Amino acid sequence: MKIHKSKLIAAFLFLLVFPVLSAAQEKKDIQNDPDYWCPKIKFVGRAAEIFELGKCGYISGITIRIIYNGNYSYPSRLKFTLLDVHGNVMPEDRNKKVFGPQHLKKGQYAIFTIQNYGNDDPSKIEIQGIWNQN
């Protein structure tokens, strides 16, 4: 059985391009998935330009995986604000505790866990970067 050179090249190109297409599909917004059941996550200001939501779940609280792309410097700190269904800051917001790393390098991801947010789950979480003025 003789394989034509053009078919071999086409198969090679498919194998070369397919992983790139798969990676592009992975970059979709997971919050648009019908099975997404976490609070809506919104990155505010410059944080929207440097972070991407990787995952969200409930493990010892609300657990959020974010990816840092390195387009700007990493913020001095991250501010997490819990909002109710009407967009108001939840009273429990001031009691929450957020656990996660203080710094990431370009391309790294971090897992943040939010605890002590009361009996009601927030409808939305806003994540804002705070940069110190030097």
Secondary structure, DSSP 8 states (H G I E B T S, - for coil): ----HHHHHHHHHHHHHHHHHHHHHHTS-GGGSTT--S-EEEEETTHHHHEEEEEEEESSSEEEEEEE--SS---SEEEEEEE-TTS-B-GGGGG-EEE--S---TT-EEEEEEE---SS--SEEEEEEE----
